[in-house]
Amino acid sequence: MADDTDAITTRLAGLGFADKAIKEALKNKKQCTSLLSVLDEADLPSSGTDLHLDPASTPLLNSLAVATKDTALPGRPYIARAIRSGRLKSGLQVDYAIKYVKDTGGTTIDDAEFDKACGVGVSFTKEQVVENVKAWILEKKAEIEEQRYKLLGTTIANIKALTDLKWANALDVKNAVDAEFLSLLGPKDERDIVKKGKEAKAEKNTKVDKKAETSTAAEPDVLNNTSMFEEGFLGSLHKPGGNPQIKPELREAHLKATGGKVFTRFPPEPNGYLHIGHSKAIAVNFGYARFNGGECYLRYDDTNPEAEEEKYFTSIKEIVEWLGFKPYKITYSSDHFQKLYDLAEELIRRDKGYVCHCTAEEIQKQRGGKEGEAGPRYGCAHRTRPIEESLAEFRNMRDGKYKPKEALLRMKQDMESGNPQMWDLTAYRVLDAEHHRTGADWKIYPTYDFTHCLCDSFENITHSLCTVEFITARESYDWLCDALEVYKPRQSEYGRLNLTGTIMSKRKILKLVNEKYVRGWDDPRLYTLVGIRRRGVPPGAILSFVNELGVTTATTHIMTVRFEQSVRRYLEQTVPRLSLILDPVLVTLENLPDDHFEEISVPFKPNDPKMGEHKVPFTNKFYIDRSDFREVDSKDYFRMAPGKSVGLLRVPHTVRVTGFVKDDKTGLVTEIKAHYENDVEFKKPKTYLQWIGHAPEKGSPVKLEARLFNQLFLSENPESNPKGFLADINPNSEEIYKDAIIDTGFHEVRKRAPWPAREGEQNDGPVGPESVRFQGLRVGYFAMDSDSTEDKIVLNRIVTLKEDVGKN
């Protein structure tokens, strides 16, 4: 950092920044650098007292710095100066300013357009607010009268998001909406009572959007919050045909081909397994198309045969279907290799492409070197070679006359541009590799920068939705479509989803796999989607998580515990409950005969008769968990101990310990002797224990192996460990209980999986062992692992119970 800490503190304090903001900036080097750059761009002096900065501007400048610390933003100096001058007066205006320069590229900014987009100078009197609110509510009157006060919150949000009232005083808007609802509906009555607790959660999880009925997932589709698609980033997207074209006839042909429907695409590279971040991309692309009555392609971007394998193609398709989506078509970039090649020749003929023989080092110098230390940018010596010469050389590349790195086809863009994506990108390179679909037909392969926008064009994609790291690529995307005069889709960027406390890097996960830190790419401790699926997380829970986060242009860094909380909430409403004991100890009721047998009805979920029930055997022997017994009692202990009476769940009488047996070698208790208190007056015990009956003739207990997973890494940022991410691995990330048991209700849960299909019913959708899910009382939520066989059941803990966090 150019300035030292004292100098930075003095400068920021002199400008009026709050102490907290200064401390936050100094804690994060990238944020601090971004803030200092924003101050320079705002033409604020580095020292002195006559700074003339409105105190209200400092948090806005800080917001601009934070929002752009990870991404280059052409046009940021313009925003910074607009904040300093007082044109931008609120955080909302700064957000819209950032969006405006992202959407327009930021190289040339029209003052009037900018002011209009950011609400500069817009103001409303209270009377004007009331007038506009009345007009909005009148338009939505029928819908509001039907759903009443349930729409109050969304009405306020929609008015502020979708109209110019976003620039009005927020309290004035709220008061006006409240008054109009009261005038239209009268006071709240029993129709407007909001259900609380479990009832409300259960009701929320049963709602399914009609537009989601094409889902193939076993669990219900939960992308039913239409605000995800109607508001914010997705709600502000253009209508089909609204993206400008270099020629009007291109738009007409596009609309004729699509019928005006939305078409999106999910374009993964088949060079690895998808991770949790991809779930958001899948939900956004497939969900947005489905919500708007359109279609979504699954298109494999298979232009790098050196890294692609069939297993990745198969896995990606399975994951998309597992998440509940059916592609309109499955396509491949390689479907278009000949067409792409023909357009590459056309690019050369238009003098927009040339064959280059420079080394990677020479190309880097032409681009100014790393961080620009090599001096001004300049064009390659081959940039001005004759068109026919480049055409002949390109055909030589195609015919195998060059080895890899000896020749490239580059696009003749704009080396003077401030955007690195315009510095004569590579369009084609020579690769000595056979393609999984085209074999040895091709010696040259197109790059992502050449392929992606053109395949979008071939497939008439209306909305090319991608994450914000591709924002600078939008200019080259548009440039290439216009250079070839083909239909130009509109690229729009949203914030990607990142989880902390884990790693997503394919290279680093491969290291974990190869060095046997994990079982494989589908290890339940990883956040690959195959790992999450094996762990037992339902696809609906993942979509619910994405739905909760919403879609904005900001990159989200979410702690893994928050993901687990979302999964836990979903499971709480959708799976049955069973008694599961990890470390069983036998209890013998000495006052009951050996042939004593009862069947006790146990609900699959208390207070939810729709879940049904099952019967479990109760005899003179049963099992409890070792943690539920102490050899010596104490006043603050309420479970089983000598002389103490405890209850057993669903059993009518209490039991009292009379003695126990220990193993001489291990010192462990092997059997607990007890008295069944059916001969004394019932006294309600202070605690009830879970138990599993010993009745071999009834198949009880069901034996299994249980695997309990904790975080794979010790810290929230494994890669920050000075000894490397492998040094951050949690040695206790997995606990295995080889002698665990479960009650016989497991057989019905397994038969009906994925829950809650009734006996005899058939569930639709891809079903694997992980679909056998349930809550193990007091232990956590579990699913069956793929290591299970006919003779051995293996369970994975999906997540802990809320009350168990930190206990086990």
N, C-alpha and C positions, 0 to 999 in steps of 0.2 A: 504494500500500500504506500502511495507516494508520501502522504503526510504521516507524522507519528501521532500517537494517541492524544497527546496534549494539544497538538495543533488542531486536530480534528474536533476535539471537545470544545476548544475555544471558538472555532469557526461556527460550529452548530449552535452553541450557546449564544453567540453574538447575533445569530440570525433569529433567535427566539425559539429554537427547538426545545421541547420539554425534556427534562432529565431522563425520563423513561425511554423516550424515543432515541436519545443519544446512546444510552446503555445498550438498547436493542441493536442499534446499528453497529456499535463497536464489537458486539459479540459475534457478528456474522460478517466475515471479510467480504463476501460477495455482495451482501446488502449494503455494506458501508461504501464499497467502491461504486456501486450503482448510485447511491445517494449523492456522493461527491460529484459524480459525472452529471447528474441531474441539476445540481446547483450551478455547475459550470455552464451547462446548456441554458440555464435560466439567466445567464449573465450576472450572477451574483458574485461579488468580490470575495476573495479568500480571506481578507482581513479588513479591519476598519470598523468604524461605528456608524457611519452614515449609510446604512444599508437600504432604508426605505422599503422594508418588507412587511406586508400586512401579517400580523400574527396568525390569522386564519389560514394563511397560505402554507405554513410549515407542515401541518399534517397532510395536506394535499400533495406537496412535493415528496414527502416521505412515502405516501401511498403509491405514487407514480414509480418511485425507485423500487419499492418492494415488488410491485406487479411486473416489473420489467427486468429484474435482476438476473433471470435465467434465460432471457430471450432478447436478441437484438430487435429493436423496434425503430425502424425508419420513421421519422416524424416526431420522435420523443422531444427533441429540442423545442419544436413548435409548441407542444403541450406544456413543457416546462415554462416557457415564456408566457403562455396564456394564463397559467396559474399565477405567475409573479405579477402580471399586469392587472389581475383581478377579474379577467374575463370568465375564468372558471372559478366558481365559488363553493362547490360542494363535491363530496366524494363521488356522488352519482354522476356529476358532469365529467369528472376525471375518468370514471369507468367508461362512459360513452365516448370520450375523446380517444381513449386507447382502442376501443372497438372501431372507431371511425378510421384511424390511421392503419389499423390492421386490415380492414376491409378494402381500403383504397390503395394500400401499398405505402403510403406516407411520404413518397418522394416529392409529389407536388400537391399542396394543400390549398383548396379554394376557401378563402376566409368565410364567405357567406354560407357555403355548404357545411363547413365545420361548425359555425355558430348554430345553424339550424339543427344539426345532428346532436349537439351537446346542450341545447336549450339555453344558449347564451342570450341574456336579456329577456328571457321569457318570465313573466310573472302573472299571478292570478289574484284578484280580489276574492274575498270570501263569497261574495255574490256570484262571481264567475265560476268558482268551484262548485257551488250548489247547482248552478244552471247546467254545467257539464255532467255532473253526477246524475241529475234527473234524466238527462237525455240517454245516458248509458243504461240506467235501470229500466227506463221505459222500453228500450230495445230488448232487454232480457226479462221482461215482466213475466211471461208465461213460465219460464224456467224457474224464476225466483219464487213465484206463487206455488209451484209444485214442490220445490225442495226447501223452501222457507229459509230459516236462519242458518241452515247447514251451509248455505252459500255466502254467508256474510263475509267470512275471512277471505275466501277466494275472490269475491267481488272486489274487495278493497285492493287485493294484490293485483288482480287483472287490470283494474282502472289505473293503478300506478305503473304497471308494466307496459300496457298497450296503448295508453293515451298520453297526450302532452301534460296531463295532470301529474305525471311523474316529477315535473319541475315545481309543482305547487307545494305549499306547506302540508306536510304529511298529516298533521293533526286536523287541519281543516278538511282534508279529504275524508278521513275517518269519521269525523263528526257529521259530515254531509251524508255519507253512506248510512250511518246509524239512523239518522233522522228519516231518510227516505224508506229504509226497511220498516221502521216503526209506522210510518204513514201508510205504507202499502199493506203490511201484514198485521198491524196491531201488536200488542205486547206478546212476548213469548208465552206459549202454553205447553201442554203435555206433548204436543207433536215435536217440540223443539228440545226436549230433555235429552242431554247427551249421556249415553250410557258409559259407565266407567269400568275400569279394571278389566278383568278377564273377558267379560261379556262383550265389551267394546272391541277388544283385540280380536276375539274370535270372529266377530261380525266383519271386521276390517279384512281379515284374511280370507273370508269366503266370497268377497266381491270379485267378479271377473269381468273385465271389459269385453263387450261384445266383439270388438275389433280384434280380440286376442283368441278367438275361438279356433283359429287354425293351428294353435300350439300342439306339438306332438309330445310334450313332456308329460311324465306321469303325474307330477304335482301340478296344481292349478297355476296358470300364468298370473304373476303378480305385477306385471307392468301395466297396472290399471289406473295409475295416477296420471290422468291426462295432462296435468299441468306440466309434467316432464316434457311433453311434446308440444304443448300449446303456448308455454311461456319461456322466458329466458332465451338461451342460445338457440334451441331447436324451434321455439315458437317464432323467432325473428327471421328464419330462413326464407329465401325467395320462393315464389310459386314456380311450378314447372314452366319453363319458357321464359322466366324472368331474368335469366342470365344473358347479358349482351353478347352478340356475335359479330364477327368481322364482316359478315355478309348476311343480310336479312333472310336469304333463302335457306341458310343453314338452320336457323331457328324454325322455319316452317317445316322443313324436312324432319327435324327432330320431333316436333309436336305431332306430326303425322305418324311417325314410327311408334311413339309412346302413347298416343291417345290422350296426352295431357296428364298421364299418371306419374307418380313419383317412382323413380328407380334409383336405388342405392346399391352399394357393393361392399362386401367385406373381403379385403384383398391380402390375406396373410402370406408371408414367405414360408414355404414348406421346408424350412431348414432347422426346425426345432419344435418343441412342444409349446403350446399356448400357456400363458400364465394368467393370473388374476386380472392384470391390467387389460388383457384382451377381452375379458367378459364385458367390460364397459363398451368396447368397440363393437362387439357383437350385438349387445342390447341396443346401442344407439343406431346402428345401421339397419338391422332387421326390424327393430321396434319402430323406428321413425317411418320406414316404408309401410309397415303393416298398419300403423295408426292412421296413415293417410291413404289407405286403400291401394298402396302400390306394391312393388316387388323389390326383392334384394337378391343380387347375385352372390354366390360364393365363388370368388375368383382367386385361384392360386397364382401368385406372382412368381412363376417358376423360370426365372431368367438367369439363375446361378446354379448350373448343374453340378458344380464342385461341392456344394453343401446340401443338396436336396436328397431326401430318401423317401421311399414309399411309405414307411411307417409314419412319417409326419403328415403326409397327405391323408392317410386313413384316420389318424388321431384327430386332426382338425375337423374333418367331416363329422366324426362321432361326437365331438364336443359341441359343435353347433347344434346338432340334432338333440343331444342330451339337454342343452339349455332350452330346448323347446321351439326351435326355429327350423323351417323347411325352406331351403334355398329355391328361388325361382328357377335358376339354372346353375349348374356347377361348370365353371369355365376355367380356362388356363391362359395365361399370357402367351404360352407356346402355341395356342390355337391360331395366333395371329403372326407367327414368325415371318411368314412370307410377306404379309401385308405390311408389317413393320419394316422389313428390309426394303420393300418398294418405296415406302415413304422416306426412308433414309436416303435413298438415291435421289428422290424428289427434292429433299432438303438441300442436297449438294447442288442440284441443277438450279435451284433458286439462289445459289450463292449464300446459303445460310448454314452450310456445313463444310468441313474440310478434314482431310486425313492428316494426322499429326504423328511425328516419330520421336517426340521428345520423351525424355525419361521422367519419372515421377518427380525427381528433384528439380528438374528444369521447369516442369509445370508449376511446381510450388513457388519457384522464384518468380515466374510470370505473374503469379497471383499475389506477389508482395511478400512471400515467405511466411513463416509462422509469426503471428501477431504483427505482420507488416514490416518486420525488421529488415527485409531485403530491399526496401526502397519502393519506388512507384511501380504500379502494375504495367505490364506491356504485353502486346500480342505475340503469339508464337510465330516463328519464322515461316511456318508452313501455312499461315492464315491467309496469305495472299496468293497461294499457288493457283494456277488456272483450274477452272471448274472441271474440265475434261481430265486433267491430271489427277485431281482428287477422286473423280469417279472411277478412273482406272485403278487407282491404288485401293479404293474401297473394295472393288471386285477382287483384287489380289488378296486382300484380307479374307474375303469370303471363300476364295479358292484354296486357302491354306498356304499361301506363299510367305506368310509372316508367322513368327512364333509369338506367344503371349508377351505383351509389353513392348513389342517392336513397332506396333502401329495402333492408332486409335482413330475413331471418327469422333470429332468434336463439333459441337454446335457453335456457330459464329454469332455470339450474343453481344454483350456490351461490357468490355473490360473496364470502362470508366464508371460503371454502376457502383453504388455503395453496397449492393447486395451480392454476396459471394455466389449465390445461385445463378448469377448472370455472367460468371467469369468463364465462358466457353466450356461448359460441362461436357463430359464424355457421353457420347450417344451409343457407341458400339466398341467392344473390345474383343480381342482374340483370346479364346480359352481352349486349352487342350483337354477337353472333357466331353464325354458322351452324355447326352440328355436322356432322362428317364423315359421321355415320350417320343422324341424325334431321333434318338440314337446318335449316329455319327453324321447326320445330314448337314449339320451346321458346325462351322469352325469359329464363327463369330456370334456373339450374343448381345442383345440390347441391354442397356442399363435401366435401372428403376426410373431415372429422370427422363429417359426417352420413352419408356414403355408405358408407365402408369397413366399419364394423361391421355395417351392415344388409345389405350384399351378402354378407359372411361368413355372416350369419344365413340369408339366402335360400338359399345354396348348402350349408348344413349343414356348414360347416367345423368340424372337431373341434379343430384346432390352428392358431391365427392367429399365425404365427411372424414376428416383425419385429425390427428392430435396436433397440439400447438407447435411441436418441434418442426413441423413441416410448413410453418407460416411463411418462411422466406422462400420456400419452394413454389409458392403460389405464382410468383412472378414468372419463373421459368416455365411452369405448367401452362400459364396463359400464353406466354411467348411462343412456345412450340406449336400449340394449336393454331394460333393466328399465323405463324410463319408458313404453315402448311395449308392454311385456309380450310380447316376441318371444323366440325362442330366442337365447341368449347364448353365442357361442363363447368360448373362453378365449384371450386374448392373452398370449403369452410372448415375452420379449425376449432376444436374444443379441447379442454384441459384433460390430460391423461390421468389415469388412476394409478397411484403408487401406494404400496404398503410399506410401512417401516417395520424394522425388526426382522426382516428377511432379505433375501437377494433374488433378483430376477434375471441376472446375467446368465445367458446360456453357457458361456465359457466356464463360469464359476460353478454353476450347477453340475456341469459335466465333470468338473474336478471332484465335487462331492460324491458323484456317482462312481467315478473310476477309482477313487481312493477309499471306497466302501464306508464313507461316513453315513450314507443313506442307502436304502435298498435299491433305488432306481429312480428314474424320472417321476415315477408315480408314488414315491414315498409320501405317506400322509403328512409328514412334517414340512414338506415343500409347498410352495404356493403356485406350482404349476396346476393347471386345471385338471390334469389327469390325477395329480396328487390329492387335490381337494375333493375330487369325485371319489377316489378310493377311501379317503378318510370318512366319507359318508355325508358330506355337506350336500343337501338337496339343491338341485338346480334352481328351484323357486326361491331358496334363501339367497342365492347369489344375485338373482334379478331383483329381489327385494332390497338388497344392500345397494345396488346401483341406483335403484329408484329413490331410496332415501337420500343418497348423495346429490342426486340431480345432475344436470349437465350445464356447465358454465365454461368460460374460456380460461379459467384458472386451473392450473395443475393441482390436484389434491394429493396430499401426503397423509394417509390414514394409518393410525396405529392398528396393529393386528388385533389388539383386544377389542377395538370397536367393531371390526369385522366379525369377531366371535360373538359379540353382544347381539349383533343383528341376526346371526345364525341361530343363536339361543332363543331369541324372541320368536323366530319362525318355527323352530322345532317345538317350542312350548305349546303351540296351538295345533300342531299337525301330527304328532306321534303318540303312540300309546306308552304306558308305563309298565315295567316289570320289576320283580325283585332280582337283583344281581348282587352276588357276594364275591368279592375278590379273594379274600383269604378266609375260607370257611373253617369253622370249628363245630364239631358235633355236640349237640345237647341231647341228653337222654332223660325223659320224664319217667322217673322210677315208679311212680304210682299209677301208671297206665300200662295195660297189658301189651305184649308184643304185637297182638293182632288188632290193636285199636286202629280204626280208620274212619276218618271223616273227609268229606269234600267241602271245601270252603269257596264260596263265590267271591271273586276279586274283580273289580271293574278295571278295564284297561285304562280308564282315566276317571278319577273321582269327580262326581258332580257333572259328568258328561255321559248320559245314558246312550247317546248316539255311537259312542266308541264301542259299546258292548262290554261283555265280561267273559271271564274264563274261570274254570274250577281248578283248584290246587289241592293236593292231598295233605292231610294233617294226621300224623301218627305219633307214636311215643318217642320218635326221634326226629330231629330237625337240625338245620344248620343256621348259625349266625355268623356275622363277620368277627374276626378276632379282635378288631378294634372296639367291639361292643362289650367286651368283658375285661374286668380287672380282678386280679387275685385278692387285692386289698381294697376295701370300700373307703369312700370319703364323703363328706357332707355335700361337696360341690359336684359329685358324680351321680348321674341319674340312670346309667345303663346297668347292665348285668354285673352283679358282684355277690359274693357269699352273703346269704341272709336277706338279700334285697328282692322285692317283688317288682317285676316289670311286665308290661303288656306286650303282646305280639299282634301285629297288624291283622285285623279282621278275625282274630281268635277271641272267643267270648270270655275266657278266664285268664288270669295272670299266671306267671310262673315264678318260682322262687328257687334260687340256687342253694343247693345243700352241700356241694363239694365239687372237686375237679380232679382230673388225672393229668400228670405231666410226663413227658418223655425224659428219661434219665440222661440221655446223651445231649439233646438239644436244649432242654429246659423249657420247651414250649408246651402249653396246655393242649392236650389231644382230645379230651372229652370233658364236658361239663355235666354234672349231675344236678337234676332239678326236680321240683315238685309242682305238678299241675294243680293249681288252687281252685279246683271245681268243688271242693268240699268246705270252703269257707265263704263268708259274706264278701261279695265283690266290693272292692275299694279301688276307685279309679287311680291308676298308676301315674307317675309323673312323666313317663316316657313310654313310647311303643317302638319296638324294634322290628325291622324287616327280617324275614326268615324264609327258609326254603325246606320243604318237607323231605324226609328220607323215606322214599317208597319206591324201591327199585322195580317192583312189578308194574308200577305206573310210569316208569321212565323218569322218576324224579330223584335227585336233581339232574338237570342237563349240564354236562361238563363242557368246559371251553377254556380257551386261552384269551385273556384280555390284555390289550395293549393300550396303555395310557400315554398320551403325547403331551409334552410341554413344548415351549418355544425352542426351536432348533438353535437359536443364538441367544447369547446372554444380554446383548444390548440392542437399542433401537436402531443403531447404525453399525452393523457388523464390519463394514468396509473401512470404518474409521480406526479400527484396532491397529496400532502401530506394528504389530507382528503379522498382520494380515487377517483376512476374514475367517480363516480356519482356526485361528487362535481364539476366536470368539464363540466357538461352538459350545453349546450347553452339554456337559457330560451326562446330565440327567434328563435329556430331551425325550427319553422313552423309558417307561417302566412296564415290565411284562409280568403278568400273573398267570402262570401256567396251569394252576389248579382252581381257577374261578368256576363258579356255578351260577345257573340262572333257573328261574321257575319254568314250568312246562308250558306256560302261555307263549313262550318263545316260538313254539312250533306253529301256532296260529298266526303270529305276527309274520313269521317267515313265509307262510303259505299265502297270506293276503298282501304281501309287499308288492309295490310300495303302498303303504297305508294311505287311505283308509278303505280300500276296496273290501266289500263284504264277501263272506265265504261263497265261493261258486262264481263270483264275478271275475272278469278278466280286465286287468289294467292294460292301457295302451301305452306305447312309447318304449324306448330302450330301457330294459330292466337288467341290472346286474346285482351281484351280492350286496353292494353298497346301498341298495334300495331297502334292505331290511334294517329299519331304523326304529329306535325306541329310547325311552328314558329309563336308565337304570337307577332305581331309587337311591338317593343320597350319593350317587357316584358320578353321574354325568349322562350325557346323551351318547348313544353308541350305534354303530353300524357294523354289518358283517364285512370282513375283509376278504379279498380275492384269494388269500392263502387257504381259505376254508375248503375242506373236502367233505365227502360223505361221512367220513369217520371222525373228523375233527372240525370243530367250530372255532374260528378266530374272530374276535371282535376288536374294532378300533373305537377309542373314545373320540367323538367328534368335537365336543366342547364340554367343559365342566358345567355343573349347575351353578347358578349365580352365587348361592350361599356357600359353595365349596371352594370358590376361588381363594387360593392362599392357604387352604386347610390341608389338602391332600398332598 
